[in-house]
Amino acid sequence: MHLYIVRHTEAEYYSNPESGERELSAEGKQILNAVAPKWLNFIKKPDAIVSSPIHRALETAKIIKECIGFGQEIDIQSIFDGTGTIDDWTSYLNSLDSDNILVVSHEPSCSQYLSMYISHFTAEIVYKPATISGITFTGRIRKHSGSLLFTVPPDVLLK
């Protein structure tokens, strides 16, 4: 089982103050379009893409879908919007019939849950926008049982 955790790409500070929704910045879109295709050099193509319903995450997921040629619908789940617990994430992800899952979410969930999946301790992880991390599990996804494969911020792939 492989789990890939992606933080949404860079968003505008406030695009729509009335709704609180933030549009992706032009630079964020450009960065993601440049790096997401390169992910296929080191990830297994996902069987499922799961996204937060918040606009900036969902738009990130849509760009990833296009860049990697993912032919299925994006699975939109509110537990990935920053309100779900790691137990919520784990339960939902294990309910999917998928061996390679890519999740698009937000900070601090990305860094906190990455830390909890791979360790019994809390690690300080800098999770820049458009960063991807890969975790492998033997069997089902469980807290404290994953092995970190990589964490790659976008600037590494842009060089």
C-alpha positions in Angstrom: 0.0 0.0 0.0 1.3 3.4 -1.0 -0.1 6.7 0.3 0.9 9.9 -1.3 0.1 13.1 0.6 0.1 16.4 -1.3 -0.4 19.9 0.1 -2.4 22.1 -2.3 -0.3 24.4 -4.4 0.2 28.1 -3.7 -3.0 30.1 -3.5 -3.8 33.8 -3.5 -3.8 35.4 -0.1 -7.6 36.1 -0.3 -9.4 35.8 -3.7 -13.0 35.9 -2.4 -13.1 37.4 1.1 -16.9 36.8 1.3 -16.7 33.0 1.0 -13.2 32.6 2.4 -12.3 30.6 -0.8 -8.8 31.2 -2.2 -8.0 30.7 -5.8 -4.8 29.1 -6.9 -2.2 31.7 -7.8 -0.9 31.8 -11.4 2.5 30.9 -10.0 1.0 28.0 -8.0 -0.7 26.6 -11.2 2.5 27.0 -13.2 4.6 25.2 -10.5 2.1 22.3 -10.2 1.9 21.9 -13.9 5.7 21.6 -14.1 6.2 19.2 -11.2 3.2 16.9 -11.1 4.2 15.0 -14.4 7.6 14.5 -12.9 6.1 12.7 -9.9 5.4 9.7 -12.2 9.2 9.1 -12.2 9.0 8.1 -8.5 5.4 7.3 -7.6 3.2 4.4 -8.6 0.2 5.8 -10.6 -2.6 6.3 -8.1 -5.7 4.1 -8.1 -7.6 6.9 -6.3 -7.2 10.6 -5.8 -9.0 11.9 -2.7 -9.3 15.6 -2.1 -10.6 18.1 0.4 -13.6 19.9 -1.0 -12.0 23.3 -0.3 -11.5 25.1 -3.7 -7.7 25.4 -3.6 -7.2 21.7 -2.8 -9.8 20.5 -5.3 -8.3 22.7 -8.1 -4.9 21.2 -7.2 -6.3 17.7 -7.5 -7.8 18.5 -10.9 -4.5 19.8 -12.2 -2.7 16.6 -10.8 -5.4 14.4 -12.4 -4.8 16.0 -15.8 -1.0 16.1 -15.5 -0.7 12.4 -14.6 -3.4 11.1 -16.9 -5.7 9.8 -14.1 -8.9 8.6 -15.8 -11.2 8.4 -12.8 -13.2 10.9 -10.9 -11.7 12.7 -7.9 -13.1 11.4 -4.6 -14.1 14.6 -2.7 -14.3 14.1 1.1 -14.8 16.7 3.8 -12.5 14.9 6.3 -9.5 16.0 4.3 -10.4 19.7 4.7 -8.5 20.1 7.9 -11.3 19.0 10.2 -10.8 15.2 10.0 -8.6 13.4 12.5 -5.9 10.9 11.6 -8.4 8.2 12.6 -10.9 9.6 10.2 -8.3 9.6 7.4 -7.1 6.1 8.2 -10.6 4.6 8.4 -11.7 6.2 5.1 -8.5 5.4 3.2 -8.7 1.8 4.3 -12.3 1.6 3.0 -11.1 2.2 -0.5 -10.3 -0.7 -2.8 -6.9 0.9 -3.8 -3.3 0.1 -3.3 -2.0 3.6 -4.3 -3.8 6.5 -3.0 -3.0 10.2 -3.5 -4.6 12.7 -1.0 -4.7 16.4 -1.5 -5.1 18.3 1.7 -4.0 21.3 3.8 -1.5 22.2 6.5 -1.2 21.4 9.3 -2.9 18.0 8.5 -0.3 17.1 5.8 2.7 17.4 8.1 1.1 16.2 11.3 -0.5 13.1 9.7 2.7 12.2 7.8 4.5 12.3 11.1 1.9 10.2 12.8 1.9 7.6 10.0 5.7 7.0 10.2 6.6 7.6 13.8 5.4 7.4 17.4 6.9 10.9 17.9 5.9 14.3 16.5 8.3 15.6 13.9 8.5 19.2 12.7 8.0 18.9 8.9 8.1 21.9 6.6 5.4 21.2 4.0 5.5 23.8 1.4 2.7 24.2 -1.1 2.8 21.5 -3.8 5.0 19.2 -1.7 4.4 15.4 -2.1 5.3 12.7 0.4 5.2 9.0 -0.1 4.6 6.4 2.6 4.5 2.7 2.2 2.6 0.3 4.5 2.6 -3.5 4.7 -1.0 -4.3 4.4 -3.5 -1.7 5.6 -2.7 1.9 6.5 -2.0 2.2 10.3 -0.7 4.9 12.5 3.0 4.6 13.4 3.6 1.8 10.9 4.5 3.4 7.6 7.9 3.9 6.1 8.7 7.2 4.6 9.8 6.8 1.0 10.3 10.5 0.2 9.2 14.1 0.8 9.8 16.3 -2.3 9.1 20.0 -2.3 8.4 21.5 -5.7 11.6 23.6 -5.8 13.7 20.4 -5.9 12.0 19.3 -9.2 12.2 22.8 -10.8 16.0 22.9 -10.9 
